Amino acid sequence: MTLLTASCASIEGAVPDSRQAAATESTSTSVVPVRPTTALAAEVLPETPATTEVASAPATTEAASAPTTTEVASASGFTDAYDNPTISGAEIERCQLLDQSADLQYQFHLSTGFPIQTTNFEPTGSRKIALIPIDFEDIDGSTAEIDEASRNAELVSDWFSMVSGGRVTIDWQIHDSLIRVPRNLEEFALDRSRSDDNRLARVAFEAADPFVDFTDVEAAIFLLPQAQNFMAVGVQGFLHSQFGYEGGFTSEEGPIYNYAIGGQYWELPDKEIWSYWVHEIGHMFPLPDLYDVRGQPWNGVDLEIPGGPFSQFDMMANQDGPSRTLSTWLRFMMGWLDETQVLCLNRDNGLGGEVTLVHTDSDEPGVKSVMIPLDSQRIVVIESRRPNENFDCPASVLPHPGWRVRTGVLIFTADMTIGHGNGFQQLLVPPDRALNSVQNCGVPPQLDAILIPGDKVEVEGITISITESGNYDHIVVSNS
């Protein structure tokens, strides 16, 4: 589903809305209030972990074997180099926490833990998606818009290649002419994003089927005329939503269970439709929404952090926000990180050591994520963030007075009992952090959650301190 920057859109699917699980909040010095039901520091009785179906060989005690890179002198004067961790890692399976959310009662659901659902898109290999430009009796399209859409499609492919470490290829099949839908678009007008109104998709598929070869196509992206003003934000359907439960669309070449149709919102000056496509395609893998659905305007709840406890630090938290990457927990869950890129720690063995972090979007070898299970349900995740000029909101990569934009360390917890759309990833920050505006991105304020040298957070007897930052981030993990 699509999170709007004005607020957010409807939760995915037409399945019963019984996905309720208690979220958690930290009572340590690093606090991000989320829901008033449970405290992060509260003891949770551990469950016996079940065997996952994730193929993964045990990690060695040396979590990363990346060679030390060429030393670089940073502006602050310290020698910035990649060093192997001085703390021994545990077996990787210890960090593969099982999904324990209420979503498990549904046949198809969006994963928040292990093992992931592979009923829809497989997390590796080529995924074939059709891009189909359409127009209507009451509004004409333009073939010139197809070239622009093709450039946006390339960004989608590049983004998935980056976050998956080259494991995923988006194979676009772009129709090179307009297909007329013999209806008025006004008949299908929607004033907000929906995942439970498939009327437009069905007539679009029917109009396209005689002209488009849907062989091996797993999803369709329909391109509306840019001049239209009947579809405000967009409408989408998935295998896990009402569209899939109703059987999808059966083309001449076979069934298709996924689609997305972006609206006028994505034509605004500070919006880019490729990010909408990425977010909705992400659900097909199946990546969950990281925001809190209670914050949507029609639900009448004002959240302390707009969008929810992960603010806007992920494409699945806010696809048109300033930080358009994918957290390392979601990458780990999808199998998009090598074992050498994840340092799994066992707090019972005692903690004490230094780790150098390679930033999330880099293709360098080395540790990208430190993970520390708190129990069988919750895990602490530590990762490095940098501006990404290819994908982030353009204004967010510029310096802004008074705060930091995506340069440093991000620390959060992931709670396996909290499902899709309920804020299962929760940022950990020092107590003095506030909300800050991002100029010219058209998004709500985001939490100043990036940590720099001198910052630290504590969570349930674990202290994470940031010591140095340059091309890499250097941290110390210890028992409090």
C-alpha positions as CSV (number, residue, x, y, z in Angstrom):
1,M,0.0,0.0,0.0
2,T,1.0,3.6,-0.4
3,L,1.9,5.9,2.5
4,L,0.9,9.4,1.6
5,T,3.1,12.2,2.8
6,A,0.0,14.1,3.8
7,S,-0.7,11.1,5.9
8,C,-1.0,7.5,4.7
9,A,-3.3,5.2,2.7
10,S,-5.4,2.2,3.4
11,I,-3.9,-1.0,4.8
12,E,-3.4,-3.6,2.1
13,G,-6.0,-6.2,1.3
14,A,-9.6,-6.9,1.9
15,V,-8.9,-9.6,4.5
16,P,-10.5,-9.2,7.9
17,D,-8.9,-6.4,9.9
18,S,-8.0,-8.5,13.0
19,R,-4.2,-7.9,12.8
20,Q,-3.7,-6.7,16.3
21,A,-0.6,-7.3,18.2
22,A,1.0,-5.3,21.0
23,A,3.8,-3.1,19.9
24,T,6.6,-2.2,22.2
25,E,8.4,0.9,23.5
26,S,11.8,1.4,25.1
27,T,12.0,2.3,28.7
28,S,15.8,2.8,28.6
29,T,17.6,6.1,27.8
30,S,16.7,5.6,24.2
31,V,13.0,6.0,23.9
32,V,10.6,6.2,20.9
33,P,7.0,6.0,22.2
34,V,4.8,3.9,19.9
35,R,1.9,2.1,21.6
36,P,1.1,2.3,25.3
37,T,0.6,-1.4,25.7
38,T,4.1,-2.9,26.3
39,A,7.5,-1.6,27.3
40,L,10.6,-2.7,25.3
41,A,12.5,-3.3,28.5
42,A,9.8,-5.5,29.9
43,E,10.6,-9.2,30.2
44,V,9.0,-11.4,27.6
45,L,9.1,-15.1,28.2
46,P,11.2,-16.7,25.5
47,E,9.6,-19.2,23.2
48,T,11.4,-22.3,21.9
49,P,12.5,-21.3,18.4
50,A,11.2,-23.5,15.6
51,T,13.3,-24.6,12.7
52,T,13.0,-22.2,9.9
53,E,13.0,-23.1,6.2
54,V,15.6,-20.6,5.3
55,A,18.6,-22.2,3.6
56,S,21.6,-20.8,5.4
57,A,24.9,-22.4,6.4
58,P,26.2,-21.6,10.0
59,A,28.3,-18.6,10.2
60,T,31.8,-18.7,11.5
61,T,32.9,-16.9,14.6
62,E,34.5,-14.3,12.4
63,A,31.4,-12.6,11.0
64,A,33.1,-10.8,8.3
65,S,36.2,-11.5,6.2
66,A,36.3,-8.4,4.2
67,P,39.8,-7.1,3.6
68,T,40.9,-3.8,5.2
69,T,40.4,-1.1,2.6
70,T,42.6,1.7,1.7
71,E,42.8,4.2,4.5
72,V,41.2,7.6,3.9
73,A,41.8,10.6,6.0
74,S,38.4,12.2,6.9
75,A,37.7,15.8,7.5
76,S,37.9,15.3,11.3
77,G,41.4,14.0,11.1
78,F,41.0,10.3,12.0
79,T,42.1,7.5,9.7
80,D,39.0,6.0,8.2
81,A,39.5,2.3,7.3
82,Y,37.5,-0.9,7.3
83,D,38.5,-3.2,10.2
84,N,37.2,-6.7,10.9
85,P,35.0,-6.9,14.1
86,T,36.8,-7.5,17.4
87,I,33.7,-9.3,18.7
88,S,32.9,-12.8,17.7
89,G,29.7,-13.5,15.9
90,A,27.2,-16.3,16.7
91,E,25.6,-18.7,14.3
92,I,23.4,-16.8,11.8
93,E,20.3,-18.9,12.6
94,R,20.2,-17.3,16.1
95,C,19.1,-14.0,14.4
96,Q,16.5,-15.6,12.0
97,L,13.6,-14.9,14.3
98,L,10.3,-16.4,13.4
99,D,7.3,-14.4,12.2
100,Q,4.8,-14.6,15.1
101,S,2.3,-11.9,14.0
102,A,-1.4,-12.2,13.7
103,D,-1.0,-12.1,9.9
104,L,-0.1,-15.8,10.0
105,Q,-3.8,-16.7,10.2
106,Y,-4.1,-15.6,6.5
107,Q,-3.2,-17.8,3.6
108,F,-1.1,-15.1,2.1
109,H,0.5,-12.4,4.2
110,L,3.3,-9.9,4.1
111,S,6.3,-11.3,6.0
112,T,7.9,-9.5,9.0
113,G,10.2,-12.4,10.0
114,F,11.3,-15.9,9.0
115,P,10.5,-17.9,6.9
116,I,9.3,-15.5,4.2
117,Q,6.3,-16.2,2.0
118,T,7.3,-17.1,-1.5
119,T,3.8,-17.8,-2.8
120,N,3.8,-14.6,-4.9
121,F,7.3,-13.3,-6.1
122,E,10.4,-15.4,-5.5
123,P,13.1,-13.3,-3.8
124,T,15.7,-14.2,-6.4
125,G,15.8,-14.3,-10.2
126,S,14.0,-12.4,-12.8
127,R,10.5,-10.9,-12.2
128,K,8.6,-10.0,-15.4
129,I,6.4,-6.9,-15.2
130,A,4.3,-5.4,-18.0
131,L,4.1,-1.6,-18.3
132,I,0.9,-0.7,-20.2
133,P,-0.1,2.8,-21.1
134,I,-3.8,3.3,-21.3
135,D,-6.2,6.1,-22.1
136,F,-10.0,6.6,-22.0
137,E,-12.9,8.0,-23.9
138,D,-13.0,11.1,-21.7
139,I,-9.2,11.7,-21.6
140,D,-6.5,11.0,-24.2
141,G,-3.0,9.9,-23.4
142,S,0.3,10.8,-25.1
143,T,2.9,8.4,-26.5
144,A,5.5,10.9,-25.3
145,E,4.7,9.9,-21.7
146,I,5.8,6.3,-22.5
147,D,9.5,7.4,-22.8
148,E,9.3,9.1,-19.4
149,A,7.7,6.0,-17.9
150,S,10.5,3.9,-19.4
151,R,13.1,6.0,-17.6
152,N,11.1,5.5,-14.3
153,A,11.1,1.7,-15.0
154,E,14.9,1.7,-15.2
155,L,15.1,3.3,-11.8
156,V,12.8,0.6,-10.4
157,S,15.2,-2.1,-11.9
158,D,18.3,-0.3,-10.5
159,W,16.7,0.0,-7.0
160,F,15.8,-3.7,-6.7
161,S,19.3,-4.6,-8.0
162,M,20.9,-2.4,-5.3
163,V,18.8,-3.6,-2.3
164,S,18.9,-7.2,-3.3
165,G,22.7,-7.3,-4.0
166,G,22.0,-8.2,-7.6
167,R,19.8,-11.1,-6.7
168,V,16.7,-9.6,-8.3
169,T,16.2,-8.5,-11.9
170,I,13.1,-6.6,-13.0
171,D,12.4,-7.6,-16.6
172,W,10.1,-4.9,-18.0
173,Q,7.8,-5.6,-21.0
174,I,6.9,-2.1,-22.1
175,H,4.0,-1.7,-24.5
176,D,5.0,0.9,-27.1
177,S,1.5,2.4,-27.9
178,L,-1.6,3.5,-26.1
179,I,-4.4,1.1,-25.4
180,R,-7.8,2.6,-25.3
181,V,-10.1,1.5,-22.5
182,P,-13.7,1.9,-23.8
183,R,-14.9,3.7,-20.7
184,N,-14.7,7.0,-19.0
185,L,-12.0,7.3,-16.4
186,E,-14.4,9.4,-14.3
187,E,-16.4,6.3,-13.6
188,F,-13.5,4.9,-11.5
189,A,-12.6,8.1,-9.7
190,L,-10.9,7.6,-6.3
191,D,-9.9,10.3,-3.8
192,R,-7.3,8.2,-2.0
193,S,-5.1,5.2,-2.4
194,R,-7.0,1.9,-2.3
195,S,-6.3,-1.8,-2.4
196,D,-9.9,-3.0,-2.4
197,D,-11.3,-1.4,-5.5
198,N,-10.4,-3.4,-8.6
199,R,-13.0,-2.1,-11.1
200,L,-10.5,0.0,-13.1
201,A,-7.9,-2.8,-13.1
202,R,-10.4,-5.3,-14.5
203,V,-11.4,-3.1,-17.5
204,A,-7.8,-2.2,-18.1
205,F,-6.8,-5.8,-18.2
206,E,-9.7,-6.7,-20.5
207,A,-8.7,-3.8,-22.9
208,A,-5.0,-4.8,-22.9
209,D,-5.4,-8.6,-23.2
210,P,-5.9,-8.7,-27.0
211,F,-2.8,-6.6,-27.5
212,V,-0.4,-7.6,-24.8
213,D,1.3,-11.0,-24.5
214,F,1.1,-11.8,-20.8
215,T,3.3,-14.9,-21.0
216,D,5.3,-15.2,-17.7
217,V,4.1,-11.7,-16.7
218,E,3.7,-11.6,-12.9
219,A,2.4,-8.0,-12.5
220,A,1.0,-5.2,-14.6
221,I,1.7,-1.5,-14.1
222,F,-0.9,0.6,-15.9
223,L,0.1,4.1,-16.9
224,L,-2.6,6.7,-16.8
225,P,-2.6,9.9,-18.9
226,Q,-0.7,12.6,-16.9
227,A,-3.4,15.1,-17.5
228,Q,-6.1,13.1,-15.7
229,N,-7.5,14.3,-12.3
230,F,-9.9,11.4,-11.4
231,M,-7.4,9.1,-9.8
232,A,-6.0,11.1,-6.9
233,V,-3.2,8.7,-5.6
234,G,-3.5,5.2,-7.0
235,V,-5.1,1.8,-6.8
236,Q,-3.3,-1.5,-6.5
237,G,-4.0,-5.2,-6.1
238,F,-2.0,-8.2,-5.0
239,L,-2.2,-11.9,-4.5
240,H,-2.6,-11.2,-0.8
241,S,-5.4,-8.6,-1.2
242,Q,-9.0,-8.7,-2.5
243,F,-7.7,-8.9,-6.1
244,G,-5.9,-12.2,-5.5
245,Y,-8.7,-13.7,-3.3
246,E,-11.0,-13.1,-6.3
247,G,-8.7,-15.0,-8.6
248,G,-6.8,-12.1,-10.1
249,F,-7.2,-11.6,-13.9
250,T,-7.1,-14.6,-16.3
251,S,-5.4,-13.4,-19.5
252,E,-5.2,-15.5,-22.7
253,E,-1.7,-16.6,-21.5
254,G,-2.6,-17.3,-17.8
255,P,-3.6,-15.6,-14.5
256,I,-2.0,-12.4,-13.1
257,Y,-2.4,-11.5,-9.5
258,N,-0.7,-8.2,-9.1
259,Y,-1.1,-4.7,-10.5
260,A,-0.6,-1.0,-9.7
261,I,-2.1,2.2,-11.2
262,G,-0.5,5.5,-10.0
263,G,-2.6,8.7,-9.8
264,Q,-2.2,12.4,-10.1
265,Y,-0.3,12.7,-6.8
266,W,2.8,11.3,-8.5
267,E,2.8,14.2,-11.0
268,L,3.5,16.8,-8.3
269,P,6.8,18.5,-8.6
270,D,8.4,16.8,-5.6
271,K,7.1,13.3,-6.4
272,E,8.4,10.5,-8.6
273,I,6.2,7.6,-9.8
274,W,9.0,5.1,-9.8
275,S,9.0,5.2,-6.0
276,Y,5.3,4.3,-5.9
277,W,6.0,1.4,-8.3
278,V,8.9,0.2,-6.1
279,H,6.8,0.3,-2.9
280,E,3.9,-1.7,-4.5
281,I,6.2,-4.2,-6.2
282,G,7.9,-4.6,-2.8
283,H,4.6,-5.9,-1.5
284,M,4.7,-8.6,-4.2
285,F,7.9,-10.1,-2.7
286,P,6.3,-9.8,0.0
287,L,7.7,-6.8,1.9
288,P,5.5,-5.4,4.7
289,D,4.5,-1.8,5.3
290,L,6.6,-0.3,8.1
291,Y,4.2,2.5,9.0
292,D,1.4,2.4,11.6
293,V,-2.0,2.3,9.8
294,R,-3.6,4.0,12.8
295,G,-2.1,7.3,11.6
296,Q,-4.1,7.4,8.4
297,P,-6.4,10.5,8.3
298,W,-9.7,8.6,8.3
299,N,-8.6,6.7,11.5
300,G,-8.4,9.9,13.4
301,V,-5.2,9.1,15.4
302,D,-2.3,11.6,15.7
303,L,0.9,9.7,16.1
304,E,3.8,11.2,18.0
305,I,6.0,10.3,15.0
306,P,4.2,10.9,11.7
307,G,3.8,7.6,9.9
308,G,4.8,5.5,12.8
309,P,7.8,4.3,14.8
310,F,10.2,3.9,11.9
311,S,9.5,7.4,10.7
312,Q,10.5,7.7,7.0
313,F,13.7,5.7,6.9
314,D,12.6,3.1,4.5
315,M,10.9,2.7,1.1
316,M,8.3,0.6,2.8
317,A,7.7,3.3,5.5
318,N,7.3,6.2,3.0
319,Q,8.0,5.6,-0.6
320,D,8.2,9.3,-1.4
321,G,10.1,10.3,1.7
322,P,13.7,11.5,2.0
323,S,15.2,8.0,2.7
324,R,14.3,5.6,-0.1
325,T,16.3,2.6,0.8
326,L,15.5,-0.7,2.5
327,S,16.4,-1.6,6.1
328,T,18.9,-4.4,6.7
329,W,16.3,-6.4,8.6
330,L,14.1,-6.6,5.5
331,R,17.1,-7.4,3.3
332,F,18.2,-10.1,5.8
333,M,14.7,-11.5,5.9
334,M,14.5,-11.6,2.1
335,G,17.9,-13.3,1.7
336,W,19.4,-10.2,0.2
337,L,22.5,-10.1,2.4
338,D,25.4,-12.4,2.5
339,E,26.3,-14.0,5.8
340,T,29.5,-12.0,5.9
341,Q,27.4,-8.8,5.8
342,V,25.5,-9.7,9.0
343,L,27.1,-9.9,12.4
344,C,24.8,-11.9,14.6
345,L,25.7,-11.5,18.3
346,N,24.7,-13.6,21.3
347,R,24.2,-11.3,24.3
348,D,24.4,-14.4,26.7
349,N,28.1,-14.8,25.8
350,G,28.9,-11.2,26.9
351,L,29.3,-8.3,24.6
352,G,32.3,-6.1,24.2
353,G,34.0,-5.1,20.9
354,E,34.3,-2.8,18.0
355,V,32.6,-3.1,14.6
356,T,33.1,-1.2,11.4
357,L,29.9,-0.8,9.4
358,V,29.7,-0.5,5.6
359,H,26.7,1.6,4.7
360,T,23.5,-0.1,3.5
361,D,23.6,0.9,-0.2
362,S,27.3,0.3,-0.8
363,D,28.5,-2.7,-2.8
364,E,31.7,-3.0,-0.7
365,P,32.3,-6.2,1.2
366,G,32.0,-6.1,5.0
367,V,29.5,-5.9,7.8
368,K,26.3,-4.0,6.9
369,S,24.2,-5.0,9.9
370,V,24.8,-6.0,13.5
371,M,21.9,-7.9,15.0
372,I,21.3,-8.8,18.6
373,P,18.3,-10.9,19.6
374,L,16.7,-9.7,22.9
375,D,14.6,-12.9,23.1
376,S,12.8,-15.1,20.6
377,Q,10.4,-12.3,19.6
378,R,12.6,-9.1,19.4
379,I,15.9,-8.2,17.8
380,V,18.1,-5.0,17.8
381,V,19.4,-4.0,14.4
382,I,22.3,-1.6,13.8
383,E,23.1,-0.3,10.4
384,S,24.9,2.6,8.6
385,R,23.1,5.2,6.5
386,R,24.3,7.6,3.8
387,P,22.5,9.9,1.3
388,N,21.8,8.2,-2.0
389,E,21.8,10.7,-4.8
390,N,20.2,8.1,-7.2
391,F,17.1,7.4,-5.2
392,D,16.5,9.7,-2.2
393,C,14.3,12.8,-2.5
394,P,16.8,15.2,-4.2
395,A,16.5,17.8,-1.4
396,S,17.3,15.3,1.3
397,V,20.9,14.8,0.2
398,L,21.6,18.5,0.7
399,P,22.8,19.8,4.2
400,H,20.1,21.4,6.3
401,P,20.9,23.7,9.2
402,G,20.4,22.2,12.7
403,W,20.2,18.5,12.0
404,R,21.5,15.5,10.1
405,V,20.0,13.9,7.1
406,R,20.9,10.2,6.7
407,T,24.6,10.3,7.5
408,G,25.5,8.0,10.4
409,V,24.1,5.0,12.3
410,L,20.5,3.9,12.5
411,I,19.4,1.6,15.4
412,F,16.0,0.0,15.7
413,T,14.2,-3.0,17.1
414,A,12.1,-5.5,15.1
415,D,9.2,-7.2,16.9
416,M,8.1,-10.5,15.4
417,T,4.7,-10.3,17.2
418,I,3.7,-7.1,15.3
419,G,2.6,-7.5,11.8
420,H,2.4,-5.6,8.5
421,G,1.1,-2.1,8.9
422,N,1.4,-2.0,12.7
423,G,4.9,-0.5,13.0
424,F,7.0,-3.6,13.8
425,Q,10.3,-1.8,13.3
426,Q,10.9,0.9,15.9
427,L,13.7,3.4,16.0
428,L,15.9,3.8,19.1
429,V,17.2,7.3,19.7
430,P,18.7,9.3,22.5
431,P,16.0,11.0,24.6
432,D,16.7,14.6,23.3
433,R,15.8,13.8,19.7
434,A,13.0,15.6,18.0
435,L,11.1,15.8,14.7
436,N,12.7,17.8,11.9
437,S,11.3,19.0,8.6
438,V,12.9,18.0,5.2
439,Q,12.8,20.9,2.8
440,N,11.3,20.5,-0.6
441,C,10.4,16.8,-0.3
442,G,6.7,17.3,0.5
443,V,6.8,14.9,3.5
444,P,5.8,15.2,7.1
445,P,8.6,15.8,9.7
446,Q,10.8,12.8,10.4
447,L,12.5,11.8,13.6
448,D,16.1,12.8,13.9
449,A,17.2,9.2,14.3
450,I,20.7,9.2,12.7
451,L,23.4,8.8,15.3
452,I,26.9,10.3,15.0
453,P,30.2,10.0,17.0
454,G,29.5,10.7,20.7
455,D,25.9,9.3,20.5
456,K,24.8,6.1,22.2
457,V,21.7,4.2,23.0
458,E,21.0,1.6,25.7
459,V,18.4,-1.1,25.4
460,E,17.9,-3.9,28.0
461,G,21.5,-3.9,29.3
462,I,23.1,-3.4,25.9
463,T,24.9,-0.2,25.0
464,I,25.7,0.8,21.4
465,S,28.1,3.7,21.1
466,I,29.2,5.5,17.8
467,T,32.9,6.3,18.0
468,E,33.9,7.5,14.5
469,S,32.2,8.2,11.2
470,G,33.6,8.8,7.7
471,N,33.3,6.5,4.7
472,Y,32.4,3.9,7.4
473,D,30.7,4.1,10.8
474,H,32.6,2.7,13.7
475,I,30.7,1.5,16.8
476,V,31.3,-0.2,20.1
477,V,28.8,-2.8,21.4
478,S,29.0,-3.6,25.1
479,N,27.0,-4.7,28.1
480,S,25.7,-1.7,30.1
